[in-house]
Amino acid sequence: MESDISKYDLPVDYIVGEGFAKDLLKSYKNFPCKIESGLFILCIKGTMQVTINSNAHHISENDLITLPPNCILEVHTFSSDIQIYYAGFSSHFIESINLMKATQHLLPVIMENPIVALSPLQACSYKMFYESSILSYASFRTRENKEIVKAVLTMFIQGATEIYKLQNNWYLSSQSRKYEIYQEFLQLAMKHYTVHHGASFYANELGLSLPHFCSTIKKAAGNTPLEVIASIILMEAKSRLKSADEPVKNIALSLGFNNISFFNKFFKQHTGITPQEYRGR
């Protein structure tokens, strides 16, 4: 059961670094973990055998790994000389800038193809970007300035977008009908999630039968329509719970819940804690 899988998130907004990764990877060896943060990893030496969202992958030199929030990662084996560059952004920070809106056009193809083999020239360019980010990260002011961190995340997202666009077969497949439906659904969900929480409304808006709509979204996104809608609601709820002293009741009503009890139940079902407990963390 996914609810039994351990979860990992960053305790800070942003980290970036390089080095031998044996100690880090040991934490995930033969131990599936739900990664709630967003990670960008470049393998610069060595090899790894991993499973990401139930799919097996072989990772080697110059492979770029893009892990959006809520990926399930398990490391099986890795060579003794494994070395990586890495950048990570906490789920709280990603929620605060609404990453889903920024990446909705490309998220399905990234989820389906999280590993991209870079050319030596592309890998060299990425290494330079990591190295400059590592230098700036040494400054406390940089790490604590959310606008700078937001700019760094934006650059990583734009870099990944350009890399995926160069993978013509993948990018073109993302324009197929199932991905068009997924993108249309996301646009509708972003517009109506505060009112419509059920799948039927969106299926009707798209002119699809409910079974066909649900199966198409599951194939394109790896999640059901209800899970996608829930993630959007939770993204806003968490951001508002942390950003202001707004009463929980007001947040619940504005997100389409008839009363605070329903909202509390929904929030705890998906996070394991109540909105009040989340705000107090």
N, C-alpha and C positions, 0 to 999 in steps of 0.2 A: 504494500500500500504506500502511495506517495506520502501520506501523512506520517508514516513511520520513518521517512528518510531524513537524515540530519540536514540542517540548513546552515549555510555559511553566508555571512555578510561582512562588510568592512566596518570597523568601529569609527572610521574617519571618512570624510567626504571623498578623499582621493589619495591614491598611492601610485608611485611609478618607480621602477628600479630595474636592475639587471643582475645576473649572476648565475651561479650553479644552483639548480633547483631541486636537488635530491631531497633536502629536508622538507621543503614545501610539498613536494609531490607525494612523499610518504604518507601525508595526512589523508590523501585520497586513494591510496593504493588498495584496490579490491574493496572499496568502501564507497558506495554511491552517495553523493551529496548534492543537495539542491543549492545552486549558486544564486543567491538573491541579488548580488551585486552585478555590475556589468564589467566584463574583462576583455582586454585586447592583449594578446600574447604573441610574440614573435619568437619562434625557435631559431636560434642562431648556431646551435651545435647539438649533435646527438639525435636520438629518436625516442618516441613514446608510442605506446599502444593504449588508446583510451576508448571509452564509450561515452558518447554525448547524446542525450535524449534517446537512449536505446539503440543508437547506431554506432558500429565499431569504426574507428579511424586510426590510421597510421600517420604519425606526425614526424617530420624530419626537417633538416636544415632549410631555412627560408620559408617555412610554412607559417602563415598568419592565422591565428585562431581568434575568432570573434564570438564571444559568449554573451548574448543579451541576458537580462535578468531572468531568473527562474529556469535556467538550463539545469539538467541533471547530469553531473559529471562523475565518472569513475575511471581512475587510472589503473591499468593492469600491469604494465611493465614500462621501464624506461632505462636507457643506457646510462652507464656510470659517468659519462662526460656531458650529460644533458645540461644545456645552458640556454637561458631565455632572457628576453626583455619583456616587461609586463607593465600594464597600466590598468588600474581598477577604480571604479566609481561606485560608491555605496548606493544601496537601493533608496535610501532617504534622499540623497542628492539627486538621483535620477528622477525620482518622483517630483521633486521640487521644480524641475524644468520640463516635466511632461515629455519624456523621451519617446513615448508612443507616437505623439503627433509628429515628432521630428524624423522618425524612421519607418512610419507605417507603409511607405511605398516599397521598402526593401526588406522589411523584417521577415516575411515568409521565406524568401530565398536564403537569407542568412541562417534562419533556423534549420532549413533543410540542408544547407551546405556551410557548416561553420568553419571549415578548413579551406584555405586558399593557398596554393603553391605560388609563391612570388618568383619573378625572375631575379637574377642577381642584382640588376639595376634597381628594381622596385624594392628589394630587401635592403639595399644600401641606403636608399632614400628614407625608408622607415627607421633604420638604425640611427640616422642623423636626427630624425624627429624625436625618437626616444631619448637620445643623448642630450639634446637641448632641453627636453622636458625634465630630465633627471637633474640637470644643472640648476634650472629654475626652482625645482622642488626643494632644493637645499635651503631656500629662503622661507622662513616661517611666515612672512607676510604673504608670499605667494600661496602657500598651502591654505591659509585662512581666508584668502580673498575669494569669495564665491564667484565673482564675475570672471576672475582669471581661470578658476577651475572650470566654469561653464564654457569658457572659450577653448580650453584644452580638450574637453569632452567633445565639443562641436568639431574641432579639427580631427579628432580620431574618427568621429562618425563620418565626416566628409571624406576622409582618406579611405575608410572602408567602403563607402558608397562608390567611389571612383574605381577601386579595385574590383568590386563586384560587377560594375558596368562593363569592365574589360573582359569579364568571363561571359562571352556572348551567349553561349547556350543556356547558362543559368539565368542571365538577366532576361533573355527573351522568354524563357519558360515562366518567369515571374509575370509576364504579360498575358499568360494564358487565361482562359475564361475563369478557372477556379480562383486565380489570384485577383482577377478583376472583381469577382464577386466579393472576395475577402476585403479588398480595398474599399469597395462601395459600402460594405457592411461597416467597416471601421469609420468611414466618414459619417454614416448615419448614426452609429453608436456615439461618436463624439458630440453629435448634435442633440441626441435624444436620451442620453443615458440618465439624465435626472428625472425623466418621466417614465420611460419604458425600459423595464428590466427583463422582460421575457423575450424569447426568441421569435415568437409568432409575429409580433409587430414588424420585425426586420425582414422576416421571410415574406410577409405580405407586401412590404414596401418594395422589395426587390422582385416581386412577381414570381416567387418560387414556392414550391410545396415545402412544408416544414421539414420532412425527412431529408429531402434533397439539399435544402439550405444547411441543415445541421451537419450532414456528412461532408458537404463541400468545404465548410469552414474548418472542420476537423482535419481534412486532408491538407488544406492550405496552411493552416496555422499551427496544427498540432494540439489545439485546444478547442473546446466546444464554444458555441456562441455565448452561453451563460458564463463560462470562464473568462472570455474576453471582456464581456460587459462588467463582470465583477472586478476585473483588474483595473478597468478605467475608473469605476466608482471608488475602489480602494486607493487608487493613486491620488485622486482629489481629496478624499477623506483624510488620508494620512498627512497630506500637505497642509490642509487647513487645521488639523489638530495640532500640528507642530508650529505653525506660523503665527497663530493668534490665540487670544483667550475667548474666541467665539464659543458660545454655549453648544454643547454636543447636540442638544435638541434642535437647534437652528440648522446645524450641519445635516442632521438626519432628514429634516423636513425638506431642505433644499435639494437633497439628493434623491428625493422621491419616496422616502419611507414615511408611512402614515403615522408612526409613532417611534419614540426612542427605543422601545423594547425590540421592535423588528430590526432596527439598525444595529443595536448591540448584539443581537443574535447573529446577524449577517457578518458583522465585523469579527466577532470571536470565532465563528465557523471558519473564516478564511485566514485568520492570523493567530488564533490560539489565545488571544487576550482581548479585553474589552477596550473600547475607545478611550475610556478614562485611564486605563493602565498604560495604553500606548502613549498618551499625552504626557504621562508622568515619567516616562523613561528618559 
